[in-house]
Amino acid sequence: MIKAFDPELLFMECGRCGRPIILEPGDSTEMVLDLGVAPDSLDATCLLVCDGCPECSPEEPNYDTHVVRDYDPPQIFCRPH
């Protein structure tokens, strides 16, 4: 029996400066669902990438987040604006 990938195992980093982003339990799953990405489409090659962080963009109150599949070429799953 193959178990689905747990979204809570996703790593998150700033796409601008590359710093890791520490999330609270449940945040990864909530972000994936808010983005409209099916959790069963995720695997260990996926990560969350935001367009800034408090370290490199302290003036920004919010940051857009995307799920990225890390292989050549990268696949980006994001909610259309």
N, CA, C and O atoms as CSV, one atom per row, in Angstrom:
chain,resi,resn,atom,element,x,y,z
A,1,MET,N,N,0.841,-1.177,0.000
A,1,MET,CA,C,0.000,0.000,0.000
A,1,MET,C,C,0.899,1.258,0.000
A,1,MET,O,O,1.755,1.414,0.871
A,2,ILE,N,N,0.696,2.130,-0.965
A,2,ILE,CA,C,1.469,3.362,-1.059
A,2,ILE,C,C,0.731,4.463,-0.319
A,2,ILE,O,O,-0.455,4.700,-0.546
A,3,LYS,N,N,1.451,5.128,0.565
A,3,LYS,CA,C,0.872,6.195,1.348
A,3,LYS,C,C,1.107,7.529,0.638
A,3,LYS,O,O,2.173,7.736,0.059
A,4,ALA,N,N,0.137,8.426,0.674
A,4,ALA,CA,C,0.274,9.738,0.044
A,4,ALA,C,C,1.339,10.564,0.761
A,4,ALA,O,O,1.580,10.373,1.953
A,5,PHE,N,N,1.971,11.475,0.036
A,5,PHE,CA,C,2.977,12.357,0.601
A,5,PHE,C,C,2.311,13.355,1.543
A,5,PHE,O,O,1.295,13.950,1.183
A,6,ASP,N,N,2.849,13.545,2.718
A,6,ASP,CA,C,2.305,14.462,3.715
A,6,ASP,C,C,2.776,15.884,3.401
A,6,ASP,O,O,3.980,16.139,3.428
A,7,PRO,N,N,1.864,16.821,3.104
A,7,PRO,CA,C,2.249,18.204,2.808
A,7,PRO,C,C,3.045,18.858,3.937
A,7,PRO,O,O,3.771,19.824,3.701
A,8,GLU,N,N,2.916,18.346,5.148
A,8,GLU,CA,C,3.660,18.921,6.270
A,8,GLU,C,C,5.164,18.676,6.150
A,8,GLU,O,O,5.951,19.291,6.871
A,9,LEU,N,N,5.567,17.788,5.249
A,9,LEU,CA,C,6.981,17.509,5.044
A,9,LEU,C,C,7.623,18.468,4.032
A,9,LEU,O,O,8.827,18.399,3.787
A,10,LEU,N,N,6.815,19.360,3.446
A,10,LEU,CA,C,7.361,20.301,2.469
A,10,LEU,C,C,8.302,21.305,3.122
A,10,LEU,O,O,8.017,21.840,4.194
A,11,PHE,N,N,9.410,21.548,2.469
A,11,PHE,CA,C,10.371,22.568,2.873
A,11,PHE,C,C,9.896,23.887,2.269
A,11,PHE,O,O,9.361,23.896,1.160
A,12,MET,N,N,10.082,25.006,2.984
A,12,MET,CA,C,9.722,26.317,2.444
A,12,MET,C,C,10.939,27.212,2.476
A,12,MET,O,O,11.673,27.253,3.462
A,13,GLU,N,N,11.144,27.931,1.379
A,13,GLU,CA,C,12.260,28.863,1.316
A,13,GLU,C,C,11.842,30.144,0.611
A,13,GLU,O,O,10.860,30.180,-0.131
A,14,CYS,N,N,12.612,31.191,0.863
A,14,CYS,CA,C,12.394,32.477,0.204
A,14,CYS,C,C,12.989,32.386,-1.197
A,14,CYS,O,O,14.159,32.037,-1.354
A,15,GLY,N,N,12.201,32.693,-2.197
A,15,GLY,CA,C,12.668,32.667,-3.577
A,15,GLY,C,C,13.582,33.832,-3.902
A,15,GLY,O,O,14.282,33.809,-4.914
A,16,ARG,N,N,13.584,34.842,-3.064
A,16,ARG,CA,C,14.420,36.022,-3.293
A,16,ARG,C,C,15.816,35.841,-2.704
A,16,ARG,O,O,16.810,36.081,-3.390
A,17,CYS,N,N,15.903,35.419,-1.437
A,17,CYS,CA,C,17.215,35.327,-0.784
A,17,CYS,C,C,17.632,33.890,-0.464
A,17,CYS,O,O,18.783,33.656,-0.097
A,18,GLY,N,N,16.713,32.921,-0.596
A,18,GLY,CA,C,17.047,31.518,-0.362
A,18,GLY,C,C,16.995,31.058,1.080
A,18,GLY,O,O,17.294,29.899,1.370
A,19,ARG,N,N,16.617,31.954,2.000
A,19,ARG,CA,C,16.548,31.555,3.411
A,19,ARG,C,C,15.422,30.556,3.633
A,19,ARG,O,O,14.377,30.644,2.988
A,20,PRO,N,N,15.627,29.609,4.539
A,20,PRO,CA,C,14.527,28.707,4.897
A,20,PRO,C,C,13.479,29.473,5.707
A,20,PRO,O,O,13.808,30.394,6.456
A,21,ILE,N,N,12.238,29.087,5.547
A,21,ILE,CA,C,11.129,29.687,6.280
A,21,ILE,C,C,10.598,28.618,7.230
A,21,ILE,O,O,10.241,27.521,6.801
A,22,ILE,N,N,10.547,28.938,8.511
A,22,ILE,CA,C,10.051,28.004,9.515
A,22,ILE,C,C,8.540,28.170,9.623
A,22,ILE,O,O,8.038,29.275,9.827
A,23,LEU,N,N,7.831,27.075,9.486
A,23,LEU,CA,C,6.371,27.088,9.530
A,23,LEU,C,C,5.871,26.416,10.801
A,23,LEU,O,O,6.542,25.564,11.384
A,24,GLU,N,N,4.695,26.816,11.206
A,24,GLU,CA,C,4.016,26.172,12.329
A,24,GLU,C,C,3.329,24.903,11.827
A,24,GLU,O,O,3.007,24.811,10.642
A,25,PRO,N,N,3.099,23.925,12.700
A,25,PRO,CA,C,2.382,22.719,12.290
A,25,PRO,C,C,1.033,23.069,11.653
A,25,PRO,O,O,0.268,23.875,12.183
A,26,GLY,N,N,0.769,22.454,10.524
A,26,GLY,CA,C,-0.480,22.679,9.798
A,26,GLY,C,C,-0.385,23.752,8.728
A,26,GLY,O,O,-1.231,23.793,7.834
A,27,ASP,N,N,0.624,24.628,8.789
A,27,ASP,CA,C,0.737,25.721,7.822
A,27,ASP,C,C,0.964,25.239,6.397
A,27,ASP,O,O,0.367,25.772,5.462
A,28,SER,N,N,1.825,24.231,6.219
A,28,SER,CA,C,2.120,23.735,4.868
A,28,SER,C,C,0.863,23.189,4.208
A,28,SER,O,O,0.574,23.500,3.053
A,29,THR,N,N,0.127,22.383,4.938
A,29,THR,CA,C,-1.100,21.799,4.390
A,29,THR,C,C,-2.094,22.889,4.041
A,29,THR,O,O,-2.717,22.841,2.981
A,30,GLU,N,N,-2.252,23.865,4.910
A,30,GLU,CA,C,-3.183,24.967,4.657
A,30,GLU,C,C,-2.779,25.749,3.408
A,30,GLU,O,O,-3.634,26.095,2.592
A,31,MET,N,N,-1.481,26.030,3.251
A,31,MET,CA,C,-1.015,26.767,2.072
A,31,MET,C,C,-1.277,25.992,0.785
A,31,MET,O,O,-1.743,26.558,-0.204
A,32,VAL,N,N,-0.976,24.698,0.802
A,32,VAL,CA,C,-1.190,23.863,-0.377
A,32,VAL,C,C,-2.663,23.881,-0.764
A,32,VAL,O,O,-2.991,24.042,-1.940
A,33,LEU,N,N,-3.543,23.719,0.200
A,33,LEU,CA,C,-4.978,23.721,-0.078
A,33,LEU,C,C,-5.451,25.092,-0.549
A,33,LEU,O,O,-6.274,25.174,-1.461
A,34,ASP,N,N,-4.947,26.176,0.056
A,34,ASP,CA,C,-5.308,27.534,-0.372
A,34,ASP,C,C,-4.865,27.813,-1.801
A,34,ASP,O,O,-5.530,28.556,-2.523
A,35,LEU,N,N,-3.750,27.224,-2.214
A,35,LEU,CA,C,-3.257,27.403,-3.574
A,35,LEU,C,C,-4.032,26.567,-4.585
A,35,LEU,O,O,-3.879,26.747,-5.793
A,36,GLY,N,N,-4.868,25.650,-4.089
A,36,GLY,CA,C,-5.650,24.806,-4.982
A,36,GLY,C,C,-4.866,23.624,-5.535
A,36,GLY,O,O,-5.260,23.028,-6.538
A,37,VAL,N,N,-3.760,23.285,-4.885
A,37,VAL,CA,C,-2.943,22.152,-5.311
A,37,VAL,C,C,-3.437,20.904,-4.586
A,37,VAL,O,O,-3.602,20.904,-3.366
A,38,ALA,N,N,-3.667,19.852,-5.345
A,38,ALA,CA,C,-4.113,18.596,-4.741
A,38,ALA,C,C,-2.955,17.972,-3.975
A,38,ALA,O,O,-1.898,17.718,-4.553
A,39,PRO,N,N,-3.138,17.721,-2.680
A,39,PRO,CA,C,-2.058,17.114,-1.895
A,39,PRO,C,C,-1.535,15.810,-2.478
A,39,PRO,O,O,-0.361,15.484,-2.299
A,40,ASP,N,N,-2.389,15.054,-3.175
A,40,ASP,CA,C,-1.922,13.787,-3.751
A,40,ASP,C,C,-1.057,13.989,-4.995
A,40,ASP,O,O,-0.519,13.020,-5.530
A,41,SER,N,N,-0.913,15.247,-5.469
A,41,SER,CA,C,-0.022,15.521,-6.591
A,41,SER,C,C,1.393,15.861,-6.116
A,41,SER,O,O,2.301,16.034,-6.929
A,42,LEU,N,N,1.574,15.954,-4.805
A,42,LEU,CA,C,2.879,16.312,-4.239
A,42,LEU,C,C,3.749,15.083,-4.027
A,42,LEU,O,O,3.254,13.968,-3.863
A,43,ASP,N,N,5.059,15.316,-4.036
A,43,ASP,CA,C,6.008,14.271,-3.686
A,43,ASP,C,C,7.247,14.931,-3.099
A,43,ASP,O,O,7.253,16.139,-2.859
A,44,ALA,N,N,8.281,14.157,-2.870
A,44,ALA,CA,C,9.488,14.658,-2.204
A,44,ALA,C,C,10.277,15.650,-3.055
A,44,ALA,O,O,11.224,16.256,-2.553
A,45,THR,N,N,9.917,15.837,-4.332
A,45,THR,CA,C,10.611,16.818,-5.167
A,45,THR,C,C,9.967,18.196,-5.083
A,45,THR,O,O,10.452,19.140,-5.707
A,46,CYS,N,N,8.885,18.329,-4.325
A,46,CYS,CA,C,8.157,19.591,-4.227
A,46,CYS,C,C,8.626,20.422,-3.042
A,46,CYS,O,O,9.055,19.883,-2.022
A,47,LEU,N,N,8.539,21.741,-3.186
A,47,LEU,CA,C,8.805,22.640,-2.080
A,47,LEU,C,C,7.949,23.881,-2.215
A,47,LEU,O,O,7.452,24.191,-3.297
A,48,LEU,N,N,7.781,24.589,-1.112
A,48,LEU,CA,C,7.063,25.858,-1.095
A,48,LEU,C,C,8.080,26.979,-1.256
A,48,LEU,O,O,9.111,26.990,-0.584
A,49,VAL,N,N,7.792,27.920,-2.144
A,49,VAL,CA,C,8.676,29.059,-2.372
A,49,VAL,C,C,7.837,30.326,-2.271
A,49,VAL,O,O,6.789,30.439,-2.906
A,50,CYS,N,N,8.310,31.284,-1.461
A,50,CYS,CA,C,7.610,32.562,-1.348
A,50,CYS,C,C,8.457,33.640,-2.016
A,50,CYS,O,O,9.663,33.471,-2.190
A,51,ASP,N,N,7.820,34.748,-2.389
A,51,ASP,CA,C,8.509,35.787,-3.155
A,51,ASP,C,C,9.198,36.829,-2.281
A,51,ASP,O,O,9.511,37.922,-2.753
A,52,GLY,N,N,9.431,36.511,-1.045
A,52,GLY,CA,C,10.119,37.395,-0.113
A,52,GLY,C,C,9.983,36.843,1.289
A,52,GLY,O,O,9.249,35.884,1.527
A,53,CYS,N,N,10.706,37.466,2.225
A,53,CYS,CA,C,10.623,37.040,3.622
A,53,CYS,C,C,10.917,38.242,4.516
A,53,CYS,O,O,11.379,39.273,4.029
A,54,PRO,N,N,10.657,38.125,5.804
A,54,PRO,CA,C,10.928,39.238,6.714
A,54,PRO,C,C,12.393,39.677,6.730
A,54,PRO,O,O,12.685,40.825,7.063
A,55,GLU,N,N,13.310,38.789,6.378
A,55,GLU,CA,C,14.731,39.147,6.379
A,55,GLU,C,C,15.109,40.016,5.180
A,55,GLU,O,O,15.808,41.017,5.341
A,56,CYS,N,N,14.656,39.644,3.981
A,56,CYS,CA,C,15.078,40.381,2.789
A,56,CYS,C,C,14.052,41.411,2.326
A,56,CYS,O,O,14.388,42.311,1.555
A,57,SER,N,N,12.815,41.292,2.782
A,57,SER,CA,C,11.747,42.213,2.373
A,57,SER,C,C,10.884,42.587,3.574
A,57,SER,O,O,9.683,42.317,3.576
A,58,PRO,N,N,11.483,43.210,4.604
A,58,PRO,CA,C,10.724,43.495,5.823
A,58,PRO,C,C,9.570,44.473,5.617
A,58,PRO,O,O,8.644,44.520,6.427
A,59,GLU,N,N,9.619,45.247,4.548
A,59,GLU,CA,C,8.560,46.223,4.291
A,59,GLU,C,C,7.282,45.589,3.739
A,59,GLU,O,O,6.223,46.217,3.752
A,60,GLU,N,N,7.375,44.370,3.264
A,60,GLU,CA,C,6.220,43.668,2.695
A,60,GLU,C,C,5.421,42.988,3.805
A,60,GLU,O,O,6.000,42.267,4.617
A,61,PRO,N,N,4.104,43.200,3.860
A,61,PRO,CA,C,3.302,42.536,4.894
A,61,PRO,C,C,2.955,41.086,4.541
A,61,PRO,O,O,2.787,40.257,5.435
A,62,ASN,N,N,2.847,40.777,3.244
A,62,ASN,CA,C,2.466,39.439,2.785
A,62,ASN,C,C,3.329,39.048,1.599
A,62,ASN,O,O,3.859,39.901,0.887
A,63,TYR,N,N,3.462,37.743,1.400
A,63,TYR,CA,C,4.276,37.230,0.308
A,63,TYR,C,C,3.492,36.175,-0.453
A,63,TYR,O,O,2.841,35.323,0.150
A,64,ASP,N,N,3.554,36.232,-1.781
A,64,ASP,CA,C,2.934,35.187,-2.590
A,64,ASP,C,C,3.748,33.907,-2.433
A,64,ASP,O,O,4.976,33.935,-2.363
A,65,THR,N,N,3.040,32.795,-2.379
A,65,THR,CA,C,3.681,31.498,-2.204
A,65,THR,C,C,3.284,30.583,-3.351
A,65,THR,O,O,2.153,30.636,-3.834
A,66,HIS,N,N,4.210,29.752,-3.782
A,66,HIS,CA,C,3.989,28.803,-4.871
A,66,HIS,C,C,4.521,27.442,-4.447
A,66,HIS,O,O,5.428,27.339,-3.621
A,67,VAL,N,N,3.940,26.403,-5.028
A,67,VAL,CA,C,4.492,25.066,-4.871
A,67,VAL,C,C,5.327,24.819,-6.118
A,67,VAL,O,O,4.847,24.982,-7.240
A,68,VAL,N,N,6.577,24.425,-5.916
A,68,VAL,CA,C,7.500,24.189,-7.030
A,68,VAL,C,C,7.963,22.746,-7.000
A,68,VAL,O,O,8.342,22.223,-5.952
A,69,ARG,N,N,7.930,22.111,-8.153
A,69,ARG,CA,C,8.498,20.767,-8.267
A,69,ARG,C,C,9.906,20.947,-8.794
A,69,ARG,O,O,10.101,21.484,-9.884
A,70,ASP,N,N,10.884,20.504,-8.031
A,70,ASP,CA,C,12.282,20.773,-8.302
A,70,ASP,C,C,12.919,19.706,-9.190
A,70,ASP,O,O,13.530,18.757,-8.699
A,71,TYR,N,N,12.772,19.871,-10.469
A,71,TYR,CA,C,13.504,19.065,-11.440
A,71,TYR,C,C,13.622,19.889,-12.702
A,71,TYR,O,O,13.036,20.968,-12.790
A,72,ASP,N,N,14.349,19.416,-13.657
A,72,ASP,CA,C,14.636,20.203,-14.854
A,72,ASP,C,C,13.662,19.843,-15.958
A,72,ASP,O,O,13.666,18.689,-16.386
A,73,PRO,N,N,12.834,20.738,-16.446
A,73,PRO,CA,C,12.614,22.099,-15.967
A,73,PRO,C,C,11.668,22.099,-14.769
A,73,PRO,O,O,10.834,21.202,-14.648
A,74,PRO,N,N,11.782,23.094,-13.879
A,74,PRO,CA,C,10.883,23.117,-12.717
A,74,PRO,C,C,9.436,23.338,-13.134
A,74,PRO,O,O,9.159,24.055,-14.095
A,75,GLN,N,N,8.538,22.729,-12.420
A,75,GLN,CA,C,7.110,22.889,-12.628
A,75,GLN,C,C,6.593,23.747,-11.489
A,75,GLN,O,O,6.844,23.438,-10.324
A,76,ILE,N,N,5.874,24.820,-11.799
A,76,ILE,CA,C,5.361,25.709,-10.767
A,76,ILE,C,C,3.847,25.629,-10.745
A,76,ILE,O,O,3.186,25.814,-11.766
A,77,PHE,N,N,3.308,25.351,-9.567
A,77,PHE,CA,C,1.864,25.306,-9.382
A,77,PHE,C,C,1.484,26.554,-8.604
A,77,PHE,O,O,1.915,26.712,-7.462
A,78,CYS,N,N,0.700,27.434,-9.178
A,78,CYS,CA,C,0.268,28.609,-8.450
A,78,CYS,C,C,-1.162,28.934,-8.811
A,78,CYS,O,O,-1.670,28.523,-9.854
A,79,ARG,N,N,-1.790,29.664,-7.944
A,79,ARG,CA,C,-3.157,30.083,-8.153
A,79,ARG,C,C,-3.140,31.239,-9.147
A,79,ARG,O,O,-2.371,32.183,-8.963
A,80,PRO,N,N,-3.968,31.196,-10.201
A,80,PRO,CA,C,-4.004,32.317,-11.143
A,80,PRO,C,C,-4.525,33.579,-10.458
A,80,PRO,O,O,-5.411,33.504,-9.607
A,81,HIS,N,N,-3.985,34.721,-10.822
A,81,HIS,CA,C,-4.419,35.993,-10.245
A,81,HIS,C,C,-5.640,36.508,-10.939
A,81,HIS,O,O,-6.148,37.572,-10.585
